[in-house]
Amino acid sequence: MHRHPQSTENVFLLCGKIVEIICDENGNEKERIHLDPTVGNYGCVVPQGAWHTVEVLEPSVIYEAKDGAYKAQC
């Protein structure tokens, strides 16, 4: 579980099946987004600052893109 305080995260599933899980500040699940390109569900946008994780349902290839330039977060 992690978040990106300075950017949204665009998730694109190239193959496989995953569930993107969005949680609140207390770690409670708010939303489950099922991605499966074989049925047209290719991607989603994780809102800026949202806690999230991925549940991998089968071997998958994911492309992620975030807003702005890369900045190491400590």
Long-range contacts (C-beta under 8 A, 24 or more apart in sequence): 1-27, 1-51, 1-52, 1-53, 2-51, 2-52, 2-53, 3-49, 3-50, 3-51, 3-52, 4-46, 4-48, 4-49, 4-66, 4-73, 5-48, 5-49, 5-73, 6-48, 6-67, 6-68, 6-71, 7-48, 7-66, 7-67, 7-68, 8-45, 8-46, 8-47, 8-48, 8-66, 8-67, 9-45, 9-46, 9-52, 9-64, 9-65, 9-66, 10-43, 10-44, 10-45, 10-46, 10-64, 10-65, 10-66, 11-35, 11-43, 11-44, 11-45, 11-46, 11-62, 11-63, 11-64, 12-42, 12-43, 12-62, 12-63, 12-64, 12-65, 13-37, 13-41, 13-42, 13-43, 13-60, 13-61, 13-62, 14-60, 14-61, 14-62, 14-63, 15-60, 15-61, 16-56, 16-57, 16-58, 16-59, 16-60, 16-61, 16-62, 17-56, 17-57, 17-58, 17-60, 18-54, 18-55, 18-56, 18-57, 18-60, 18-62, 19-54, 19-55, 19-57, 20-44, 20-46, 20-52, 20-54, 21-52, 21-53, 21-54, 21-55, 22-46, 22-47, 22-50, 22-51, 22-52, 23-50, 23-51, 23-52, 23-53, 24-51, 25-51, 27-51
